[in-house]
Amino acid sequence: MTKSQKTAPASDRVRIRRRPARGTYDLDLVRSILDEAMLCHVAFVDGGDPVVLPTLHVRVGDQLLIHGARKNRMMNKVAEGAPVCVEATVIDSVVMGRSVLQNSVNYRSAVVMGEGRAVEDLDEVLPGMHALIDKITPGRLPFLRPLTDAELRSVLLVSVPIVEASAKVRTGDAGDAPADRSLPVWAGRLPLRIAAGAPVPDEYVPAGMPVPDHLTGWGETRSGAY
C-alpha cells in the first residue's frame, strides 16, 4: 500500500491524479522537500492571467515564508490573500532507458496550496529573514550587519500555511520494455546533487582575507531545516 493510499489529501485541490501511486500527503515528506529545495515557484492569477515566478523560500514550522519588496507584484497579490500554489522540486538523478520515452528523472516535488498573509509584526519579520539567511548560507548570520528597522519595514514577508499539500516522488530505473533490455544501450541512473564551487570574492574584500568556514563547508552544513 502506498503512502497516498494511507493518507487522505487535505482537499481535492491537492489530490494527485496522474500516477497517484507516486503521491503522498505525508506532511513530513512535504516539509523535507521544502527544506532541501533551494528555490520555489509561486503561481497566482493577476488580472485574469496565470503567472508563475521563482523565489527563495524558507519553512518555519508549518509556515512557508517568502519575501520581497513592498512594491513587488507577486508579494502584494499573495499578501492580499489571493489563492496561490507554491511548488518546489529536488532532482535526484537522470534516469536513462533504452528508448526515447524511457528517459526521465528521479525527483521529489511538493505542492502547497492556500492563501497567504502578510507578516506585519517586525518581531516576526526579523526571525523570518534570519531563517532565510540560515537556510541559504548556514553559519553566515553572525558575520552580517544587523537589519535596521527601516530595512525591515521595506520588506514584505508573506506566510503560506502548509496545510493543503501533496508530494510526488519518482525513484528507480527506467521502465524499459522486456524486448528492449537486450539492446546494446547503456541504461541506468546518473545521480545529481548541488555542489558549491570555489568562493569568488568581490572587489572590496581585503587581499588575503580567508574564506569563512561556512562557505568552504557549505555542502556539509546546509540542511534547510528550521
GIFENQUI-V472304 format. One record per residue. N is the residue number from 1. RES is the residue in three letters. SS is DSSP state (h for helix, s for strand, l for the rest). D_CENTER is the distance of its C-alpha to the mean C-alpha in Angstrom with 2 decimals. Layout:
BEGIN
N;RES;SS;D_CENTER
N;RES;SS;D_CENTER
END
This chain:
BEGIN
1;MET;l;27.37
2;THR;l;23.62
3;LYS;h;21.16
4;SER;h;20.92
5;GLN;h;24.67
6;LYS;h;24.73
7;THR;l;22.31
8;ALA;l;22.83
9;PRO;l;20.21
10;ALA;l;20.19
11;SER;l;21.31
12;ASP;h;22.34
13;ARG;h;19.61
14;VAL;h;16.99
15;ARG;l;19.59
16;ILE;l;18.84
17;ARG;l;21.89
18;ARG;l;21.38
19;ARG;l;21.73
20;PRO;h;21.37
21;ALA;h;22.17
22;ARG;h;18.70
23;GLY;s;17.25
24;THR;s;16.94
25;TYR;l;16.61
26;ASP;l;16.33
27;LEU;h;14.25
28;ASP;h;14.23
29;LEU;h;12.35
30;VAL;h;9.85
31;ARG;h;9.48
32;SER;h;9.36
33;ILE;h;6.53
34;LEU;h;4.35
35;ASP;h;6.48
36;GLU;h;6.44
37;ALA;l;3.48
38;MET;l;5.17
39;LEU;l;4.47
40;CYS;s;4.27
41;HIS;s;7.86
42;VAL;s;10.36
43;ALA;s;13.53
44;PHE;s;16.82
45;VAL;s;20.53
46;ASP;s;22.58
47;GLY;l;26.32
48;GLY;l;26.11
49;ASP;s;23.76
50;PRO;s;20.26
51;VAL;s;17.73
52;VAL;s;14.14
53;LEU;s;12.70
54;PRO;s;9.74
55;THR;s;8.93
56;LEU;l;7.63
57;HIS;s;6.63
58;VAL;s;7.85
59;ARG;s;9.11
60;VAL;s;12.90
61;GLY;l;14.71
62;ASP;l;14.10
63;GLN;s;13.05
64;LEU;s;9.77
65;LEU;s;10.86
66;ILE;s;10.71
67;HIS;s;13.76
68;GLY;s;16.21
69;ALA;s;19.95
70;ARG;l;22.17
71;LYS;l;23.38
72;ASN;l;20.01
73;ARG;h;20.47
74;MET;h;17.02
75;MET;h;16.94
76;ASN;h;20.48
77;LYS;h;20.00
78;VAL;h;17.24
79;ALA;h;19.33
80;GLU;l;22.32
81;GLY;l;20.94
82;ALA;l;20.38
83;PRO;s;18.61
84;VAL;s;14.98
85;CYS;s;12.51
86;VAL;s;8.75
87;GLU;s;6.90
88;ALA;s;3.87
89;THR;s;6.01
90;VAL;s;7.50
91;ILE;s;11.07
92;ASP;s;13.67
93;SER;s;16.90
94;VAL;s;19.04
95;VAL;s;21.52
96;MET;s;24.99
97;GLY;l;27.75
98;ARG;l;31.29
99;SER;l;31.10
100;VAL;h;29.07
101;LEU;h;27.41
102;GLN;h;26.39
103;ASN;l;24.00
104;SER;s;20.33
105;VAL;s;17.17
106;ASN;s;15.94
107;TYR;s;12.34
108;ARG;s;10.19
109;SER;s;8.43
110;ALA;s;7.90
111;VAL;s;9.55
112;VAL;s;10.67
113;MET;s;13.89
114;GLY;s;16.16
115;GLU;s;17.71
116;GLY;s;16.66
117;ARG;s;19.06
118;ALA;s;19.84
119;VAL;s;20.03
120;GLU;l;23.52
121;ASP;l;24.81
122;LEU;h;24.56
123;ASP;h;24.66
124;GLU;h;21.25
125;VAL;h;19.86
126;LEU;h;20.84
127;PRO;h;19.04
128;GLY;h;15.86
129;MET;h;16.15
130;HIS;h;17.15
131;ALA;h;14.13
132;LEU;h;11.91
133;ILE;h;14.42
134;ASP;h;14.53
135;LYS;h;10.89
136;ILE;h;11.25
137;THR;l;14.90
138;PRO;l;16.17
139;GLY;l;19.87
140;ARG;l;20.16
141;LEU;h;20.74
142;PRO;h;24.43
143;PHE;h;25.29
144;LEU;l;24.26
145;ARG;l;26.55
146;PRO;l;25.80
147;LEU;l;24.64
148;THR;l;27.67
149;ASP;h;28.19
150;ALA;h;28.45
151;GLU;h;25.06
152;LEU;h;23.52
153;ARG;h;25.36
154;SER;h;24.09
155;VAL;s;20.42
156;LEU;s;19.12
157;LEU;s;16.56
158;VAL;s;15.38
159;SER;s;14.41
160;VAL;s;13.35
161;PRO;s;14.61
162;ILE;l;12.84
163;VAL;l;15.99
164;GLU;s;15.93
165;ALA;s;13.21
166;SER;s;13.33
167;ALA;s;11.92
168;LYS;s;13.45
169;VAL;s;14.28
170;ARG;s;16.73
171;THR;l;18.76
172;GLY;l;22.20
173;ASP;l;24.42
174;ALA;l;25.46
175;GLY;l;27.71
176;ASP;l;30.72
177;ALA;l;33.90
178;PRO;h;36.61
179;ALA;h;38.79
180;ASP;h;36.23
181;ARG;l;35.76
182;SER;l;39.00
183;LEU;l;38.11
184;PRO;l;38.16
185;VAL;l;34.48
186;TRP;l;32.02
187;ALA;l;29.20
188;GLY;s;26.42
189;ARG;s;22.95
190;LEU;s;21.62
191;PRO;s;18.98
192;LEU;l;16.24
193;ARG;l;14.38
194;ILE;l;13.20
195;ALA;l;16.52
196;ALA;l;17.68
197;GLY;l;20.94
198;ALA;l;23.80
199;PRO;l;23.12
200;VAL;l;25.08
201;PRO;l;26.83
202;ASP;l;27.61
203;GLU;l;31.28
204;TYR;l;31.76
205;VAL;l;30.94
206;PRO;l;34.40
207;ALA;l;35.82
208;GLY;l;35.51
209;MET;l;32.78
210;PRO;l;30.85
211;VAL;l;27.12
212;PRO;l;25.69
213;ASP;h;24.71
214;HIS;h;21.15
215;LEU;h;20.67
216;THR;h;22.89
217;GLY;l;21.19
218;TRP;h;17.56
219;GLY;h;16.58
220;GLU;h;18.38
221;THR;h;17.22
222;ARG;l;13.45
223;SER;l;12.14
224;GLY;l;9.51
225;ALA;l;11.54
226;TYR;l;13.57
END
